[in-house]
Structure formats: structure tokens, C-alpha cells
Amino acid sequence: MSDGNDTGAVAAAMDALDRFMASLTRHDEAGLNDAFNFPHVRLASGTVATWEKRGDYRMEGFVARAGDGWHESRWDERTAIHAGADKVRLAVQFSRWKADGSLIGRYKSIWVVKREDGHWGVQARSSFAA
């Protein structure tokens, strides 16, 4: 374990976050599932949700909680706070937007990205988002 300076791991984690956000905005459910490692865990809105295997994460579930009129999401901030060879913890902020360019909200989160069998994917998220 290092103190957040494993630049190769951080770059791979950022790539996983980029794949997630691009897939989300395209409504690409398969791409979203590929951006995760499973089981995948989300802590938000006072609940813990777990998706056990690839294919379990559904776009319709995200859209239902994203906010009225959600069109896209964007990264506002992404900072590695701890990084080792196979795991990176990141403090992030993302925003959700409507098609007319109006902001739905900004949300701070902690994301954990891991390498499993050579695949870098988001393993867990803890967010203040709905």
C-alpha cells in the first residue's frame, strides 16, 4: 500500500471512472456493467445496494433515482486519496444535468476502484446522491 502516489494505479482508476461516466451518459448498460467489479456496492440515501454479478446493474434503476429530467452526468472533481498497486480510493464530485443545460445537483462521493484479474473496475461507492 502506498500513500496515493501509485501513478499507474491512479491512471487506471481514472480510466475506469471515465468509462463509467461515458457509458452512463450514453445510457449504455453493458458499458456500465463493464466499468464495475462485482459484487458492486453503493451506499446512498440511507441504504446499501449490492449488485452481485455483471448484468445486474440496470440503467432504469439509475434513471429512476437520477432526478427529474436527467440527461447527463459529469465529473467535477476527482482526487486519489489512497492508491496501491491494485486499489485506489478517490474523493469525487459529480453533477447531474438536464438536456436544457440546467443543473439538477452536485454530489460528493468516495469511490473505490480495484484491479481484479487484470480488470480495473469500480467496486464500491458512497455518495450523498439520491
Secondary structure as the mmCIF struct_conf table of DSSP 4:
data_model
#
loop_
_struct_conf.conf_type_id
_struct_conf.id
_struct_conf.beg_label_comp_id
_struct_conf.beg_label_asym_id
_struct_conf.beg_label_seq_id
_struct_conf.end_label_comp_id
_struct_conf.end_label_asym_id
_struct_conf.end_label_seq_id
BEND BEND1 ASP A 3 GLY A 4
HELX_RH_AL_P HELX_RH_AL_P1 THR A 7 ARG A 26
TURN_TY1_P TURN_TY1_P1 HIS A 27 HIS A 27
HELX_RH_AL_P HELX_RH_AL_P2 GLU A 29 ALA A 35
STRN STRN1 PHE A 36 ALA A 44
TURN_TY1_P TURN_TY1_P2 SER A 45 GLY A 46
STRN STRN2 THR A 47 TRP A 51
BEND BEND2 LYS A 53 LYS A 53
TURN_TY1_P TURN_TY1_P3 ARG A 54 GLY A 55
HELX_RH_AL_P HELX_RH_AL_P3 MET A 59 ALA A 66
TURN_TY1_P TURN_TY1_P4 ASP A 68 GLY A 69
STRN STRN3 TRP A 70 ALA A 83
BEND BEND3 ALA A 85 ASP A 86
STRN STRN4 LYS A 87 LYS A 98
TURN_TY1_P TURN_TY1_P5 ALA A 99 ASP A 100
BEND BEND4 GLY A 101 GLY A 101
STRN STRN5 LEU A 103 GLU A 116
TURN_TY1_P TURN_TY1_P6 ASP A 117 GLY A 118
STRN STRN6 HIS A 119 SER A 127
BEND BEND5 PHE A 128 PHE A 128
#
